[in-house]
């Protein structure tokens, strides 16, 4: 059974009443979000000359108006103002405003839906959407990515780790056809863990501070193994094998893997390397990547980030990194890889809402044989960002979201974790008060609609 919903976490189901904000959510709203907003304002101001060079006085005026809008937003946040409907008229505005009305019904009062007294996940998402509103209201700087500097810096500061990873992939791929199934499984396990720990590099958690990967991630896999609290890697491997369909003359056709991305920079490279291995090893015949429609949670991947990362790899002055980049471009040109975005990924909704609110996206995921969800935000949306008892099953916490076999690769940075063994959460809490938020621990957590576990 589910524990009482944590106050300030998620939209409670009809059987639960909405509570007031708890201490953790209140602290985070008051401290981290204003810091991020202040950095956004500073970034826009520092680019004033760039806007002038590109757009003349019109660019400077847009910069001033955007900063004024964001300064008012920061004041709304810090003084617990009532949440305002979106008024920009963009395609997702109606969905956001309907969500606000839903909150007002749940909390029973228009005034109670405010920054400090509303679900924490909703308020985080709402802030990022209002940042986009500020830009969209002010052409010609509407397309400016306020988080781009941090994302590119993270990528370049992780170059040694990226080169080591690409070199490792080349070593696998040159002999991949001779590898036994056990050897393939061993390589898969390593690269899955690299993708997991790549999720440590999250700029929204560090409020935009430098958080790159310096050393080769492969060197630390053994020492990090004890910090994986749930390790369902074998189930993920079995799912990939069972997805292979018989073809003519005794051949098999591999299945499709979808990857719901999280952070740009080093983490995205770990996802690309894993996807490359899945294709080159014959474990998958196509990979569908899912990213954000607009800059989100500081470092989340957009289409621009995705293309830019591959282009930078192509241009790298490193033989194997450049070779990887060229191979990734070829995969995209041939349709083996594809990138998609959808407005649902940047709505505040839990994923159990997807079948009703974004049926075409849900149907897309249903065509996958395996869906990998990267990172903490996706985990929070998978589980409704509620304070479940730690021993509640992952499948239960998904609340009916079951498009396909799925796996969460997540380092813990929020106060939620399900699927633990009895006593495991209590032991961790007695040893480390911040075990759910420090990013020290991770999970490889699997669920299949075909079999509860």
Secondary structure, DSSP 8 states (H G I E B T S, - for coil): ------TTSS---TTS------HHHHHHIIIIIHHHHHHHHHHHHHTHHHHHHHHTHHHHHHHHHHHHHHHHHHHHHHTT-B-----S--TTHHHHHHHHHHHHHHHT-GGG-BTTSS-HHHHHHHHHHHHHHHHHTSTTSTT--TTHHHHHHHHHHTHHHHHHHHHHHHHHHTTGGG--HHHHHHHHHHHHHHHHHHTT--TTTTTT------S-GGGGHHHHGGGEEEE-HHHHHHHHHHT-EE-GGG-EE-EEEEEE--BSTHHHHHHHHHHHHHHHTTSEEEEEEEEBSS--TTTB-BHHHHHHHHHHHHH-SSHHHHHHHHHHHHHHHHTSEEEEE-GGGGSS--GGGHHHH-HHHHHHHHT-SEEEEEHHHHHHHHTTT----TTS-HHHHTTT--SS-EEEEEE--SS---S--TTHHHHHHHH-TTTTTSS--EEEEEEBTTB--
